Amino acid sequence: SLTATGNFIGTYHYMAPERFTVGAVDSRSDIYSLACVLYEALTAQSPFPGDTLQEQITGHRSAPPPRPSNTNPDIPASLDQVIARGMAKNPEARYD
């Protein structure tokens, strides 16, 4: 019953925006999740924290990817671009 139509399976802190819709999901969704994990490894924070599930989902669906160098100035700004591409809202803009 967990895989019924309309149910979401995943950890909301790491789910790609397209996982919250009926759109196609492929390996680029995993790239998004990996970029979220990388962001958290660099900053010790989830990319889109929120007190409610709706705040987290809204962050993934509409907020720009966070810049790890804004959270920790010791992180090279070049990693901001890696996170931005990995967490692009449009799967076509992510790494293959």
N, CA, C and O atoms as a GROMACS GRO file, in nm:
protein
  384
    1SER      N    1   0.082  -0.121   0.000
    1SER     CA    2   0.000   0.000   0.000
    1SER      C    3   0.085   0.126   0.000
    1SER      O    4   0.036   0.234  -0.035
    2LEU      N    5   0.212   0.116   0.038
    2LEU     CA    6   0.298   0.234   0.039
    2LEU      C    7   0.325   0.287  -0.101
    2LEU      O    8   0.354   0.405  -0.117
    3THR      N    9   0.317   0.202  -0.201
    3THR     CA   10   0.349   0.246  -0.336
    3THR      C   11   0.225   0.278  -0.418
    3THR      O   12   0.231   0.280  -0.541
    4ALA      N   13   0.115   0.303  -0.353
    4ALA     CA   14  -0.008   0.338  -0.425
    4ALA      C   15   0.006   0.474  -0.491
    4ALA      O   16   0.084   0.558  -0.446
    5THR      N   17  -0.070   0.494  -0.596
    5THR     CA   18  -0.069   0.622  -0.666
    5THR      C   19  -0.102   0.736  -0.571
    5THR      O   20  -0.198   0.727  -0.493
    6GLY      N   21  -0.023   0.843  -0.577
    6GLY     CA   22  -0.048   0.959  -0.493
    6GLY      C   23   0.030   0.959  -0.362
    6GLY      O   24   0.030   1.060  -0.292
    7ASN      N   25   0.097   0.849  -0.329
    7ASN     CA   26   0.178   0.845  -0.208
    7ASN      C   27   0.323   0.880  -0.242
    7ASN      O   28   0.372   0.846  -0.349
    8PHE      N   29   0.388   0.948  -0.150
    8PHE     CA   30   0.529   0.984  -0.167
    8PHE      C   31   0.612   0.896  -0.076
    8PHE      O   32   0.577   0.875   0.040
    9ILE      N   33   0.721   0.844  -0.129
    9ILE     CA   34   0.814   0.768  -0.047
    9ILE      C   35   0.949   0.837  -0.058
    9ILE      O   36   1.000   0.857  -0.168
   10GLY      N   37   1.004   0.873   0.053
   10GLY     CA   38   1.134   0.939   0.055
   10GLY      C   39   1.148   1.024   0.179
   10GLY      O   40   1.054   1.040   0.257
   11THR      N   41   1.265   1.078   0.197
   11THR     CA   42   1.293   1.168   0.308
   11THR      C   43   1.278   1.310   0.254
   11THR      O   44   1.351   1.351   0.164
   12TYR      N   45   1.186   1.383   0.309
   12TYR     CA   46   1.148   1.513   0.254
   12TYR      C   47   1.265   1.611   0.247
   12TYR      O   48   1.265   1.700   0.162
   13HIS      N   49   1.361   1.598   0.334
   13HIS     CA   50   1.476   1.690   0.330
   13HIS      C   51   1.558   1.674   0.202
   13HIS      O   52   1.635   1.763   0.168
   14TYR      N   53   1.541   1.563   0.132
   14TYR     CA   54   1.627   1.533   0.017
   14TYR      C   55   1.550   1.505  -0.112
   14TYR      O   56   1.612   1.467  -0.212
   15MET      N   57   1.420   1.523  -0.113
   15MET     CA   58   1.342   1.487  -0.231
   15MET      C   59   1.342   1.596  -0.337
   15MET      O   60   1.323   1.714  -0.307
   16ALA      N   61   1.364   1.554  -0.461
   16ALA     CA   62   1.364   1.646  -0.574
   16ALA      C   63   1.224   1.701  -0.598
   16ALA      O   64   1.125   1.634  -0.568
   17PRO      N   65   1.214   1.822  -0.650
   17PRO     CA   66   1.082   1.885  -0.670
   17PRO      C   67   0.986   1.799  -0.751
   17PRO      O   68   0.866   1.796  -0.721
   18GLU      N   69   1.036   1.731  -0.853
   18GLU     CA   70   0.948   1.651  -0.937
   18GLU      C   71   0.890   1.529  -0.865
   18GLU      O   72   0.794   1.469  -0.912
   19ARG      N   73   0.948   1.494  -0.752
   19ARG     CA   74   0.895   1.382  -0.673
   19ARG      C   75   0.763   1.418  -0.605
   19ARG      O   76   0.690   1.330  -0.561
   20PHE      N   77   0.732   1.547  -0.596
   20PHE     CA   78   0.609   1.592  -0.532
   20PHE      C   79   0.495   1.611  -0.633
   20PHE      O   80   0.387   1.657  -0.596
   21THR      N   81   0.519   1.576  -0.758
   21THR     CA   82   0.417   1.588  -0.862
   21THR      C   83   0.405   1.454  -0.932
   21THR      O   84   0.469   1.356  -0.893
   22VAL      N   85   0.324   1.449  -1.033
   22VAL     CA   86   0.308   1.326  -1.110
   22VAL      C   87   0.402   1.322  -1.230
   22VAL      O   88   0.387   1.237  -1.318
   23GLY      N   89   0.499   1.412  -1.234
   23GLY     CA   90   0.593   1.418  -1.345
   23GLY      C   91   0.690   1.300  -1.345
   23GLY      O   92   0.694   1.220  -1.252
   24ALA      N   93   0.767   1.292  -1.452
   24ALA     CA   94   0.864   1.184  -1.468
   24ALA      C   95   0.977   1.199  -1.366
   24ALA      O   96   1.022   1.309  -1.336
   25VAL      N   97   1.022   1.086  -1.316
   25VAL     CA   98   1.133   1.080  -1.221
   25VAL      C   99   1.239   0.988  -1.281
   25VAL      O  100   1.208   0.878  -1.325
   26ASP      N  101   1.364   1.036  -1.283
   26ASP     CA  102   1.473   0.952  -1.334
   26ASP      C  103   1.596   0.974  -1.246
   26ASP      O  104   1.586   1.024  -1.134
   27SER      N  105   1.711   0.936  -1.296
   27SER     CA  106   1.834   0.944  -1.216
   27SER      C  107   1.868   1.085  -1.173
   27SER      O  108   1.942   1.104  -1.076
   28ARG      N  109   1.818   1.185  -1.244
   28ARG     CA  110   1.846   1.323  -1.206
   28ARG      C  111   1.780   1.360  -1.073
   28ARG      O  112   1.824   1.453  -1.006
   29SER      N  113   1.676   1.287  -1.036
   29SER     CA  114   1.617   1.305  -0.902
   29SER      C  115   1.716   1.263  -0.795
   29SER      O  116   1.723   1.324  -0.689
   30ASP      N  117   1.792   1.158  -0.824
   30ASP     CA  118   1.895   1.112  -0.731
   30ASP      C  119   2.010   1.213  -0.722
   30ASP      O  120   2.068   1.232  -0.615
   31ILE      N  121   2.042   1.278  -0.834
   31ILE     CA  122   2.145   1.382  -0.834
   31ILE      C  123   2.102   1.495  -0.741
   31ILE      O  124   2.182   1.546  -0.662
   32TYR      N  125   1.976   1.534  -0.750
   32TYR     CA  126   1.922   1.638  -0.662
   32TYR      C  127   1.940   1.597  -0.515
   32TYR      O  128   1.989   1.676  -0.434
   33SER      N  129   1.902   1.475  -0.484
   33SER     CA  130   1.913   1.426  -0.346
   33SER      C  131   2.058   1.425  -0.300
   33SER      O  132   2.088   1.461  -0.186
   34LEU      N  133   2.147   1.383  -0.388
   34LEU     CA  134   2.289   1.381  -0.354
   34LEU      C  135   2.341   1.522  -0.327
   34LEU      O  136   2.421   1.542  -0.235
   35ALA      N  137   2.297   1.619  -0.405
   35ALA     CA  138   2.338   1.759  -0.382
   35ALA      C  139   2.285   1.808  -0.247
   35ALA      O  140   2.352   1.884  -0.178
   36CYS      N  141   2.165   1.765  -0.210
   36CYS     CA  142   2.111   1.801  -0.077
   36CYS      C  143   2.198   1.743   0.034
   36CYS      O  144   2.228   1.811   0.133
   37VAL      N  145   2.240   1.619   0.018
   37VAL     CA  146   2.326   1.554   0.117
   37VAL      C  147   2.460   1.625   0.123
   37VAL      O  148   2.515   1.647   0.231
   38LEU      N  149   2.516   1.662   0.006
   38LEU     CA  150   2.643   1.735   0.003
   38LEU      C  151   2.629   1.868   0.076
   38LEU      O  152   2.716   1.905   0.154
   39TYR      N  153   2.520   1.940   0.049
   39TYR     CA  154   2.497   2.066   0.119
   39TYR      C  155   2.496   2.045   0.270
   39TYR      O  156   2.559   2.120   0.345
   40GLU      N  157   2.425   1.942   0.314
   40GLU     CA  158   2.417   1.915   0.458
   40GLU      C  159   2.552   1.874   0.515
   40GLU      O  160   2.586   1.910   0.628
   41ALA      N  161   2.630   1.798   0.438
   41ALA     CA  162   2.763   1.759   0.485
   41ALA      C  163   2.855   1.880   0.500
   41ALA      O  164   2.938   1.885   0.590
   42LEU      N  165   2.839   1.978   0.411
   42LEU     CA  166   2.922   2.098   0.416
   42LEU      C  167   2.880   2.196   0.525
   42LEU      O  168   2.965   2.265   0.582
   43THR      N  169   2.751   2.202   0.554
   43THR     CA  170   2.700   2.308   0.642
   43THR      C  171   2.639   2.259   0.774
   43THR      O  172   2.613   2.340   0.863
   44ALA      N  173   2.617   2.130   0.786
   44ALA     CA  174   2.550   2.071   0.903
   44ALA      C  175   2.406   2.120   0.916
   44ALA      O  176   2.350   2.124   1.026
   45GLN      N  177   2.345   2.158   0.802
   45GLN     CA  178   2.205   2.202   0.797
   45GLN      C  179   2.139   2.140   0.675
   45GLN      O  180   2.204   2.117   0.573
   46SER      N  181   2.010   2.113   0.686
   46SER     CA  182   1.940   2.068   0.565
   46SER      C  183   1.920   2.189   0.474
   46SER      O  184   1.913   2.302   0.522
   47PRO      N  185   1.912   2.166   0.343
   47PRO     CA  186   1.905   2.280   0.250
   47PRO      C  187   1.779   2.363   0.264
   47PRO      O  188   1.783   2.485   0.246
   48PHE      N  189   1.668   2.301   0.296
   48PHE     CA  190   1.541   2.373   0.311
   48PHE      C  191   1.477   2.334   0.444
   48PHE      O  192   1.381   2.257   0.446
   49PRO      N  193   1.530   2.386   0.555
   49PRO     CA  194   1.470   2.352   0.684
   49PRO      C  195   1.332   2.415   0.696
   49PRO      O  196   1.301   2.514   0.630
   50GLY      N  197   1.254   2.359   0.779
   50GLY     CA  198   1.121   2.414   0.802
   50GLY      C  199   1.057   2.347   0.921
   50GLY      O  200   1.087   2.231   0.952
   51ASP      N  201   0.971   2.418   0.986
   51ASP     CA  202   0.901   2.363   1.102
   51ASP      C  203   0.789   2.269   1.060
   51ASP      O  204   0.745   2.185   1.138
   52THR      N  205   0.743   2.285   0.936
   52THR     CA  206   0.634   2.200   0.889
   52THR      C  207   0.677   2.130   0.760
   52THR      O  208   0.769   2.174   0.691
   53LEU      N  209   0.609   2.024   0.731
   53LEU     CA  210   0.634   1.952   0.607
   53LEU      C  211   0.607   2.042   0.487
   53LEU      O  212   0.681   2.038   0.388
   54GLN      N  213   0.503   2.122   0.494
   54GLN     CA  214   0.469   2.212   0.383
   54GLN      C  215   0.582   2.312   0.356
   54GLN      O  216   0.610   2.342   0.240
   55GLU      N  217   0.646   2.363   0.460
   55GLU     CA  218   0.758   2.456   0.440
   55GLU      C  219   0.874   2.386   0.369
   55GLU      O  220   0.937   2.445   0.281
   56GLN      N  221   0.901   2.262   0.404
   56GLN     CA  222   1.009   2.188   0.340
   56GLN      C  223   0.977   2.162   0.193
   56GLN      O  224   1.062   2.182   0.106
   57ILE      N  225   0.855   2.118   0.166
   57ILE     CA  226   0.815   2.091   0.027
   57ILE      C  227   0.820   2.219  -0.056
   57ILE      O  228   0.867   2.218  -0.169
   58THR      N  229   0.771   2.328   0.000
   58THR     CA  230   0.773   2.456  -0.071
   58THR      C  231   0.916   2.498  -0.104
   58THR      O  232   0.943   2.548  -0.213
   59GLY      N  233   1.007   2.477  -0.011
   59GLY     CA  234   1.147   2.509  -0.037
   59GLY      C  235   1.202   2.430  -0.155
   59GLY      O  236   1.266   2.487  -0.244
   60HIS      N  237   1.177   2.301  -0.157
   60HIS     CA  238   1.225   2.219  -0.268
   60HIS      C  239   1.162   2.257  -0.400
   60HIS      O  240   1.227   2.251  -0.504
   61ARG      N  241   1.036   2.296  -0.397
   61ARG     CA  242   0.966   2.325  -0.521
   61ARG      C  243   0.990   2.466  -0.574
   61ARG      O  244   0.984   2.488  -0.695
   62SER      N  245   1.020   2.564  -0.485
   62SER     CA  246   1.025   2.701  -0.536
   62SER      C  247   1.142   2.787  -0.488
   62SER      O  248   1.173   2.885  -0.554
   63ALA      N  249   1.206   2.755  -0.379
   63ALA     CA  250   1.318   2.838  -0.330
   63ALA      C  251   1.445   2.807  -0.410
   63ALA      O  252   1.466   2.692  -0.449
   64PRO      N  253   1.528   2.907  -0.434
   64PRO     CA  254   1.653   2.880  -0.506
   64PRO      C  255   1.744   2.791  -0.420
   64PRO      O  256   1.737   2.794  -0.298
   65PRO      N  257   1.830   2.714  -0.486
   65PRO     CA  258   1.924   2.632  -0.409
   65PRO      C  259   2.007   2.719  -0.315
   65PRO      O  260   2.055   2.825  -0.355
   66PRO      N  261   2.024   2.676  -0.192
   66PRO     CA  262   2.103   2.757  -0.097
   66PRO      C  263   2.251   2.753  -0.132
   66PRO      O  264   2.300   2.658  -0.193
   67ARG      N  265   2.320   2.856  -0.091
   67ARG     CA  266   2.465   2.866  -0.116
   67ARG      C  267   2.538   2.826   0.013
   67ARG      O  268   2.525   2.894   0.115
   68PRO      N  269   2.614   2.718   0.010
   68PRO     CA  270   2.684   2.677   0.132
   68PRO      C  271   2.782   2.781   0.183
   68PRO      O  272   2.806   2.788   0.304
   69SER      N  273   2.839   2.862   0.094
   69SER     CA  274   2.934   2.964   0.138
   69SER      C  275   2.866   3.076   0.218
   69SER      O  276   2.932   3.148   0.293
   70ASN      N  277   2.734   3.091   0.203
   70ASN     CA  278   2.662   3.188   0.286
   70ASN      C  279   2.650   3.140   0.430
   70ASN      O  280   2.649   3.220   0.523
   71THR      N  281   2.642   3.010   0.448
   71THR     CA  282   2.632   2.951   0.582
   71THR      C  283   2.769   2.942   0.649
   71THR      O  284   2.783   2.967   0.769
   72ASN      N  285   2.870   2.907   0.568
   72ASN     CA  286   3.005   2.892   0.620
   72ASN      C  287   3.102   2.957   0.522
   72ASN      O  288   3.128   2.900   0.416
   73PRO      N  289   3.156   3.074   0.555
   73PRO     CA  290   3.244   3.146   0.463
   73PRO      C  291   3.374   3.071   0.430
   73PRO      O  292   3.443   3.108   0.335
   74ASP      N  293   3.407   2.967   0.506
   74ASP     CA  294   3.526   2.888   0.478
   74ASP      C  295   3.506   2.792   0.361
   74ASP      O  296   3.602   2.734   0.310
   75ILE      N  297   3.382   2.773   0.320
   75ILE     CA  298   3.352   2.685   0.206
   75ILE      C  299   3.379   2.763   0.078
   75ILE      O  300   3.331   2.875   0.062
   76PRO      N  301   3.456   2.706  -0.015
   76PRO     CA  302   3.484   2.776  -0.140
   76PRO      C  303   3.356   2.808  -0.217
   76PRO      O  304   3.265   2.725  -0.226
   77ALA      N  305   3.351   2.926  -0.272
   77ALA     CA  306   3.233   2.969  -0.348
   77ALA      C  307   3.210   2.879  -0.470
   77ALA      O  308   3.097   2.871  -0.520
   78SER      N  309   3.314   2.813  -0.517
   78SER     CA  310   3.296   2.723  -0.632
   78SER      C  311   3.201   2.609  -0.600
   78SER      O  312   3.136   2.555  -0.690
   79LEU      N  313   3.190   2.572  -0.474
   79LEU     CA  314   3.094   2.468  -0.435
   79LEU      C  315   2.951   2.518  -0.442
   79LEU      O  316   2.858   2.437  -0.454
   80ASP      N  317   2.930   2.649  -0.436
   80ASP     CA  318   2.796   2.704  -0.453
   80ASP      C  319   2.740   2.664  -0.590
   80ASP      O  320   2.623   2.628  -0.601
   81GLN      N  321   2.825   2.669  -0.692
   81GLN     CA  322   2.782   2.633  -0.827
   81GLN      C  323   2.753   2.484  -0.840
   81GLN      O  324   2.661   2.445  -0.912
   82VAL      N  325   2.831   2.401  -0.772
   82VAL     CA  326   2.806   2.257  -0.774
   82VAL      C  327   2.669   2.228  -0.712
   82VAL      O  328   2.591   2.151  -0.768
   83ILE      N  329   2.640   2.288  -0.599
   83ILE     CA  330   2.511   2.270  -0.532
   83ILE      C  331   2.399   2.325  -0.620
   83ILE      O  332   2.295   2.260  -0.635
   84ALA      N  333   2.419   2.443  -0.677
   84ALA     CA  334   2.315   2.506  -0.759
   84ALA      C  335   2.279   2.418  -0.879
   84ALA      O  336   2.161   2.403  -0.912
   85ARG      N  337   2.378   2.361  -0.944
   85ARG     CA  338   2.348   2.276  -1.059
   85ARG      C  339   2.286   2.143  -1.015
   85ARG      O  340   2.192   2.095  -1.078
   86GLY      N  341   2.338   2.085  -0.910
   86GLY     CA  342   2.284   1.959  -0.861
   86GLY      C  343   2.142   1.971  -0.809
   86GLY      O  344   2.064   1.876  -0.815
   87MET      N  345   2.108   2.090  -0.758
   87MET     CA  346   1.975   2.112  -0.702
   87MET      C  347   1.888   2.201  -0.792
   87MET      O  348   1.793   2.263  -0.745
   88ALA      N  349   1.921   2.207  -0.918
   88ALA     CA  350   1.839   2.286  -1.011
   88ALA      C  351   1.695   2.236  -1.008
   88ALA      O  352   1.672   2.115  -1.003
   89LYS      N  353   1.600   2.327  -1.012
   89LYS     CA  354   1.459   2.288  -1.009
   89LYS      C  355   1.422   2.209  -1.133
   89LYS      O  356   1.342   2.115  -1.125
   90ASN      N  357   1.477   2.244  -1.246
   90ASN     CA  358   1.452   2.174  -1.371
   90ASN      C  359   1.551   2.059  -1.383
   90ASN      O  360   1.672   2.083  -1.387
   91PRO      N  361   1.506   1.936  -1.389
   91PRO     CA  362   1.596   1.823  -1.400
   91PRO      C  363   1.692   1.831  -1.521
   91PRO      O  364   1.803   1.779  -1.516
   92GLU      N  365   1.646   1.896  -1.628
   92GLU     CA  366   1.731   1.910  -1.747
   92GLU      C  367   1.856   1.992  -1.719
   92GLU      O  368   1.956   1.978  -1.789
   93ALA      N  369   1.852   2.078  -1.617
   93ALA     CA  370   1.966   2.165  -1.585
   93ALA      C  371   2.064   2.098  -1.488
   93ALA      O  372   2.170   2.154  -1.459
   94ARG      N  373   2.031   1.981  -1.438
   94ARG     CA  374   2.120   1.910  -1.344
   94ARG      C  375   2.227   1.830  -1.416
   94ARG      O  376   2.222   1.812  -1.538
   95TYR      N  377   2.323   1.783  -1.338
   95TYR     CA  378   2.421   1.692  -1.391
   95TYR      C  379   2.350   1.567  -1.443
   95TYR      O  380   2.246   1.528  -1.391
   96ASP      N  381   2.408   1.505  -1.547
   96ASP     CA  382   2.351   1.381  -1.601
   96ASP      C  383   2.372   1.266  -1.504
   96ASP      O  384   2.331   1.153  -1.532
   0.00000   0.00000   0.00000
